[in-house]
Amino acid sequence: MLLNWCWRLLALGSLALGLIGVLLPGLPTVPFVLLSAFAAGKGWPQFERWLLQHPHFGPPVQQWRQHGAVPRRAKWLASLMMALSLSLLWYSSQALWLQLLVSAILSLVLIWLWRRPER
């Protein structure tokens, strides 16, 4: 029973972050909605069904589940935000090893992202 509540809390919390991401540039929406659907599928089937049938949230979740697809617009937006983040990091006074590590990780994420199907 406690585990169900944890899944429900994660589903609601991640959806809330996704909704905040609609308003705040730089905070992604779709990954949080995907996490919400995943968590709801573990402990709240009615909420998962609602998300899947939602006219705005449902299609990205279904595309991800069926094909692992990421829309091109989302790829470009993610790439832009990563580039902005890296430029801020490189202009900061952080340690060189940290700048290189974050650059390498984000480069791998970009490669993975752009290899995903689009529809």
C-alpha positions, 0 to 999 in steps of 0.5 A: 500500500505504501509503495502505491502511494509512492508511485502516485506521489511520483506521478503527481509530482512529475506531472506538476513539474511538467506543467511548470515546464510549460511556463518556464523556459529551460524546464522540459515538459515531456520527460516529466510527463513520461515519468508521470505516466510510467509511475502511474502505470505502476500504482495508479492505472486510472491516472495512467489512462487519463494521461494516455487519453489526454489530448495534449499529454497522450500523444507524446507518451504513446509515441514514446511507448510504441516507437521510442520516438522524440519529436524533432521540435523537442530534439532542437529545443533540448539541443539548444538548452544543452548548448546554452547550459554548456556555454554558461558552464564554460564561462563559469569558474568551475573546475576544468574536470567538471566542465569536461565531464558535463560536456562529455555527458551532454554530448552522449545524451545529444547523440542518443537523442538525435538517434531516436526516431521522430514519429 
